[in-house]
Amino acid sequence: DVRVSDPKGVFATSPSIAVDCRPFAYFNNHVDIRSATSPLVRVTRLPEFTPGDPNAPYLPDLDIDIGHLAIDRLVLDPPVAGRRHIATLTGEAKIADRRARVIANGRTLGSTGGDRLALVLDAVPDDDKFDLRADLAAPVGGLVAGLAKLEAPLAARISGRGSWNSWQGRAVGMLGGGELANLDITARKGNFQVRGVTQPGLYLKGPVERLTAPNLQVALDATLDQRRADTRLRLRSSAMALATTGTIDLGKSAFDQFRIEAMLLTPGAIAPNLNGRSVIGAVALNGPFATPTVDYKLQAEAIRFGETVLEGVQGGGLAT
């Protein structure tokens, strides 16, 4: 009998979980789980853990092996996603220096079923190997729709072909009858490039829908090395333009010379009760994700807060 608790009490139970592992491997920075299987796991609510070290690494320096993961019936009670869902899940993982392999397959069952997920990631640079495939189907009333508050069916796919030296693929997502994303992806020796368009307004309403209409053009370049991502991102719609540059260090959970610049191209709503005209903002982030140093600048011809209008706005500061 297995029970998992957070500070509010038990949130998950199982009559039995069979685990074959090598616990002493952890002293060599290796999580070695040969298999973990269960006939039934029940989750009664989403957990609420006490926050840990906010500056702990997002990707710790650990080798992770999970040879076989299988849950025959994963029962999710209504507090998790709005109604009771039953799913089945299998997977495996091997993550180490110069190698990442993750395989996951899941689907929901019964009258609230229809969700399906299939994921394959297999990257071995030394063998010139790179494989990335993902398929997600999420009907209205299903598990994903409940978690994400979707009011229309979602279908998403990532597919491609090639090797670590040269891989080309595409990510496509449909929400209802609209194209949520259509992105071309190119990967060459750890350098990734994404180009295409998205329509966030199909999912996010209000100012986000206005600012990204009729679509949002995406241009992302990223280089991944030793848990560090050097990134350059450009987003543009008819209403706004945003650009970022800099490094995200997932090993140290820190920003390194990360800069964000945004410009409002057409007058209008920025957020509820906040409107602007010719607004330009810039933010520079350095240091830990949880407590970075923030250097910011803002200028605008006019900014309106409710009934209050400020003209010729200029400002900035440094927060640590």
N, C-alpha and C positions, 0 to 999 in steps of 0.2 A: 504494500500500500504506500503510494508516493503522494506527498502533498507539498505544494510550492506556495510560499507565502511572501507577501510584502508587508510593510508596516501596518496595513489595514486588515491583514488576515490572509486566509487561504484564497487563492484565485485559480489554482489549477490542481487537478488530481488525476491519478492513474492507478488502476489495480496492480499493475506491474510494468516495470521498464527493465529490459535486459540490456546490460551494458558490458561490452568487452573492451577494456582500455588498458593502457600502460601508464599508470599515474606517475611513476618516478621519472618518466620522460620529460615531465614539466620542468624538472630541475635543469634540463638542457634546452629550455625555451621551446619545447615541443609538446603540443596537445595531440596525443595519439589515441584516438578512439577507433577501434577496429569495427565495432558495430554498436548501434543503439536502436532498439526496436520496442514497440509497445502495441498491444491489441487495441488499447483505448486510452485517449487523453481527453479530459474534459476541462475546458476553460470557462469559468463562470463570469469573468469580467476582465477588462484590461488591467494590467498591473500598474501600480504607482510606487515606484522605487524611490528611496531617499537619494538625492543627487550625490554622486561621488566626486572625485577630484575633477573639477571642470577643465583642468589643463592636461588630463591624462591623454595619451595618444589615441587617435581614432583607429589607427592601424598599428597595434603593438608589434614589437619585434619578436614574433612567435611563428614557428612553423605549425600548421594545423592540418591534421589528417582525420577525416571522418570516412571510414571505408564504406559503411552502409548505414543509412538512416531510413527508418520505416515506421510510420504510424498508420495502423489499419483504419482506425476511426478517430478523427479529431473532431470532437463535439464542441461547438462554440455557442454558448447560451446567448439569449437576446441582448444583454447589456454590452456584448462585444460589438455587434454590428446590426442591431435593431431587431433581429429575429434569429431563431435557432437555425444553425447551419451544421451540417455534417460533411467532413472532408476526409480525403485520404492523401497521404504525402510520402514521397520517397526521395532520396537524394544521396549525394556523396560529395566530398570536397577534399582537395589537396592544395594547400597554399604554402608556398615556401619561396625563398629567394630564387628568382629566375624561373618560377613556375606558378601558374594559377589554374586550377581545374575545379569547376563547380558544375554539378548536374542536379537539377531539381525538377520534379514532376508532381503536380497536385491537381485535384479536381474535387468539386463539391458533389454531393449525392442527394437523392431524394427529391421531394417536391420543391425545395429551394435550391436545387442543384443547377448545374450548367456552367459554373466557373471552371476554367481550365488554364493551367499554367505549365509550360514546358520551357526549360532554360538549359542551355549548354554554353559554358565558357571554358575554353581549353587553350591556354597560352603558354608556350614553351619556347622562348627566344632561341635557346641554344640548338633546338631541333628545327628552327624555322617553321614553327607551328603556331597558328592562330585560328581559332574557330569560335564564332559567336553567333548563337541562334536563340531567339526567344519568341514565344507565342503566348498571348494572353487573350482570353475571351471572358467577358464579364457581362452577363445579362442583367436587365433591370430586376431588382428584387434579390439579386444574388449577394454573395459575400463581399466581393470587391465594391459593388455598388453601395452596399450598406456602410462599409468602412470609409469610402470616399464621398459619400452623399451624392452619388450619380443619379440623374433622372433619365438617362438614356443608356442604351447598351454601348459598351466599349470593346473595341477589338484593336489589338496592337501587335505588331510583328517587327522583329529585327532579323535580317537575313543578309548573307553575303558569301563571298568566296575569296580564297587566296591563302596567304601565309603571313608569318610575322614580318617578312620583308616587304610584302605588298598585299594588302587586303582591301577590298571594296565592298560596301554593303549599303543597306538602306533601312531606315526606321520609319514605319508608317503607322499612324493611329487614326481610327475613326470613332467618333462619338456621335451616336445617332446617325443622322445622314450627313454630318459635317466632317471635314478632314481636320482632325486635331493637330496632326503633325505629318510632315513629309520631308524627311531629312536624308541627305546623302552622307555616308560616313566613309572616310578613307583612313587607313592605318598603315604606317610604314616605320618599322623598327622602333616602336614606342612613341611615335609622333602621330597624333590623331587630329583629324580635321572633320568638322561637321558643317554642312551647308544646307540651307533649305528654309522652309516656312512653317510656322505654327499658328494656331488660332486659339490662344488661351481664353478668349471671350466665349468659346463654346462651353467652358466649364466655370470660369470665374466671371462674375457679373460686376456691375457697377463701374467705378473708375477704371479697373483693369480691362474690362471689355472695351471701353472707349479708347483708352490709351493704346491698345494693341490692335484696333480695327484698321483696315479690314483683315490684316494678318500681320504677323511679326516675323521679319526676316532674321535668320539666325546665321552667324558665322563664328565658329568656335575653333581655335587651334590650341592644342594641349600636348605637352611632352611629359611623360610619366617616367620617373627614375627614382629608385630608392625611396619610395613612399612620398615623393615630392611631385607636385604637378605645376609646371610653368604654364600659365594660361593666358590666352588673349580671346576675349569674347566681345562680339558686336551684335547688338539687337536694335532693330529699327522698324518703326511703323510710320504711318502718316502723321501721328501725333507726337511721337517721342523717339529719342535716340539714346542708347546707353552703351558704354564701352567699359570693359575692365581689363586690366593687365596686372601681372604679378604672379607670385608663387604661393601655393597652398601646401603647407607641410603637414601631411597626415601623420607622420611619425612623431612630430612634436606638437601637433594640434595648434599650429601657429600660422599667422600671416607673415609674409616676407615681401615688403614693398608692394602691397596689393592696393591698387587704385581703382576707384569707380568714378566715372564721369557720366552725367545724365543731362539731357537738354529737352525741354518741352517745346515742340515744334509748332503746335497750334494752341491757342488759348483754350482753357477748359478745366475740368475737374481733375485734381490730383488725388484727392481722397475725400471722404464725406466731409462737407462743410469747409473744404479747402480748394480754392481755385487759383490759377496762376497764369501769367502772360510773360513770355520770353524768360522762362526760368532756367538757370544753369546751376548745377551743383556738382561738387567734386569732394570725394572722401578718400583719404589715404589711411590704410590699416596696417599696423605692424604689431607683432607680438602674439600672445596666446589668444585663441578663439574666444575664450570666456572674458578676458580682460585686455583687449588690445588697446594700443595707443591710437586715437582717432583724430586725424587732422582734417578739418572740413571747411569748405568755402561755399557760399551761396550768393547768387545775385539774381535779380528779377526786375523787370519793368514794373510789375504789380503782383501782389499776392493778396488774396481775399480770404479772411477767416469769418465765415458767417456774414455779418453785415459790416465788418471792419475791413477797409482796404488800405494796404500799405504800398506806396509807390517808390521806385528807385531804391529797392532793397539791396543792401550789400552787407555781408556778414561772414564770420568765420571764427574758428577757435581750435583749441587743442584740448582733447580730453584724454586722461590717462587713468 
